[in-house]
Amino acid sequence: MQRRDFLKKASVGAVAGAATTLAAPAIAQALPNIKWRLTSSFPKSLDTIYGGAEVLANRLRAMTGGKFDIRVFPGGEIVPGLQALDAVQQGTVECCHTCSYYYVGKDKTFGFGTSIPFGMTARQMNAWIYYGGGQKLLDEFYSNYNVLSFAGGNTGTQMGGWWRKEVKTVADLKGIKMRIAGLGGTVFSALGVVPQQIAGGDIYPALEKGTIDAAEWVGPYDDEKLGFYKVAKNYYYPGWWEPGPVIHFFVNKAEWAKLPKEYQEAFQAAAYEANVTMMAEYDHKNPAALAKLMQAGVKVKEFSSDILKATYTAATELYADEAGKNPEFKKIFTEYDKYRRTQSAWFSLAERRMDGFLQTGK
């Protein structure tokens, strides 16, 4: 009797299992075929930062059996790299992969999505966006531009760029024409630097021709690929204007609303993966690239305390001034700065001591 009951139950279970197996493809088949275009702000040659968009597209195809297909276009193929957000806002493309701070000319509040001078590191930005209310604050702002945002990469604290001549004091900065993005340029301009906004692929020719005197991009891996060391040997650090810059996927709000819930979930999961893997890849590649640059005669130099203190003061004054006249900026800065202070207090304990000992043995 027990044996017959067992066999009966097993048979029912097998049928149910088969039904589930058969149902899965049917459910997948019920979802639509969707093709999107994504315009990147980056050239394909910069495989790590550009590659974040490919991680997203490849994972979406894998998760949906190829039914949600996003084609990635390098900067300049559909629109210039620094117009990627505009293309999404206007509906020219469904989504893009870019840096929010490229658009501070529209509103300085765009700086928070990527990085602000003396702001949060990559890990701290992830904490703020995913758990500290940052995502909600950013999307409330981005809603004014008809887009939704998804963190899609980070480079970690960047280098301070390539300089034709040494800069030891604030006086040395005056009159220097520098390619620099985001609010870092605004801060530097208060000290006499003339900031230039130039897309990644156009920086080398400008530096080579002397149109600019200095340029910052990301860090050793990308900078070595772009060849900046051939025309400027002084490589400064840290990039105080980019402690943890986030690269974002921006999606047109109307196009997002059309997606089945399953595709929206898949997109978010793929964006998470792109965000985490880009940082890991840069951490893997930068040490070897820095060694190569130093072998090529690059002079790695630290910004002086004089310059760091002056830029910090200028940044603080900028934030106070902008918050006084821009309600959107004030709204985010108030919460961002509060969160940054809490994070800094925590990181100053275990992280700082551990790093300091491992790096100096003291």
Sequence and secondary structure as in RCSB ss.txt:
>XXXX:A:sequence
MQRRDFLKKASVGAVAGAATTLAAPAIAQALPNIKWRLTSSFPKSLDTIYGGAEVLANRLRAMTGGKFDIRVFPG
GEIVPGLQALDAVQQGTVECCHTCSYYYVGKDKTFGFGTSIPFGMTARQMNAWIYYGGGQKLLDEFYSNYNVLSF
AGGNTGTQMGGWWRKEVKTVADLKGIKMRIAGLGGTVFSALGVVPQQIAGGDIYPALEKGTIDAAEWVGPYDDEK
LGFYKVAKNYYYPGWWEPGPVIHFFVNKAEWAKLPKEYQEAFQAAAYEANVTMMAEYDHKNPAALAKLMQAGVKV
KEFSSDILKATYTAATELYADEAGKNPEFKKIFTEYDKYRRTQSAWFSLAERRMDGFLQTGK
>XXXX:A:secstr
 HHHHHHHHHHHHHHHHHHHHHHHHHHHHHS  EEEEEEESS TTSHHHHHHHHHHHHHHHHHTTTSEEEEEE T
TTSS GGGHHHHHHTTSSSEEEE GGGGTTT GGGHHHH  TT   HHHHHHHHHTSSHHHHHHHHHGGGTEEEE
EEEE  S    EESS   SGGGGTT EEE  THHHHHHHTTT EEE   GGGHHHHHHHTS SEE  S HHHHHH
HTGGGT  EEEE  TT SS EEEEEEEHHHHHHS HHHHHHHHHHHHHHHHHHHHHHHHHHHHHHHHHHHTT EE
EE  HHHHHHHHHHHHHHHHHHHHH HHHHHHHHHHHHHHHHHHHHHTTHHHHHHHHHHH  
